[in-house]
Amino acid sequence: MDEITRLMTEQLRDAYSAEKQALRGMQKMMKTSTNEKLKQGFQMHIEQTEVQIERVEQALERLGGKPGRKVCEAMRGLIEEANHEMGDHDKGPMMDVVIIAAAQRIEHYEIAAYGTMVALAKAAGQDEIAKLLGQTLAEEKMTDEKLTEVAEREVNPTFIREARAEAEEAESANENRRGGSRRKVS
């Protein structure tokens, strides 16, 4: 195995591990989210991810490699961070904001990884691999755009509206307590 093939194989093994970890993370995010469009988006991307895993397997086969036991440490860290942040909040609009932020960090990592692998495959004359991974790259970019759209149109406005209402309610309660404990001085 030449050096280029070895590097591409290692990158693909890393991508395989990343996709497997992301799949489990998305399943948890989907169960935890409350926004229906966000849940639908996760369901769609879970199905896409299963196909993406198959593409990585196909690319590895073309290079004469197998997924192996490599663990993508970057994805492990992103998933751990997402789980930690999700554990800090109750279900609802704030949780949905946290979930979108975590999902977009994952998507951005995948976009960077697939972009690099597509460029390397093209440079190495591995056009079929570049085409396979290019499809995945396009899907990851589309998922990121859809997450942004759901955040901007639904999740963020709902969170902001509810957070402001809670803040106003708390302020009103504080004013009532202060006003109720004061005696009029004549």
MOJONOR-V448454 format. One record per backbone hydrogen bond with DSSP energy under -1.0 kcal/mol. NH is the residue of the N-H (numbers start at 1). CO is the residue of the C=O. If there is no record, write none. Layout:
((NH:CO) (NH:CO))
This chain:
((6:2) (7:3) (8:4) (9:5) (10:6) (11:7) (12:8) (13:9) (14:10) (15:11) (16:12) (17:13) (18:14) (19:15) (20:16) (21:17) (22:18) (23:19) (24:20) (25:21) (26:22) (27:23) (28:24) (29:25) (30:26) (31:27) (32:28) (33:29) (39:35) (40:36) (41:37) (42:38) (43:39) (44:40) (45:41) (46:42) (47:43) (48:44) (49:45) (50:46) (51:47) (52:48) (53:49) (54:50) (55:51) (56:52) (57:53) (58:54) (59:55) (60:56) (61:57) (62:58) (63:59) (64:61) (65:60) (73:71) (76:72) (77:73) (78:74) (79:75) (80:76) (81:77) (82:78) (83:79) (84:80) (85:81) (86:82) (87:83) (89:86) (96:92) (97:93) (98:94) (99:95) (100:96) (101:97) (102:98) (103:99) (104:100) (105:101) (106:102) (107:103) (108:104) (109:105) (110:106) (111:107) (112:108) (113:109) (114:110) (115:111) (116:112) (117:113) (118:114) (119:115) (120:116) (121:117) (122:118) (123:119) (124:120) (125:122) (126:121) (127:125) (130:126) (131:127) (132:128) (133:129) (134:130) (135:131) (136:132) (137:133) (138:134) (139:135) (140:136) (141:137) (142:138) (143:139) (144:140) (145:141) (146:142) (147:143) (148:144) (149:145) (150:146) (151:147) (152:148) (153:149) (154:150) (155:150) (156:151) (158:154) (159:155) (160:156) (161:157) (162:158) (163:159) (164:160) (165:161) (166:162) (167:163) (168:164) (169:165) (170:166) (171:167) (172:168) (173:169) (174:170) (175:171) (176:172) (177:173) (178:174) (179:175) (180:176) (181:177))
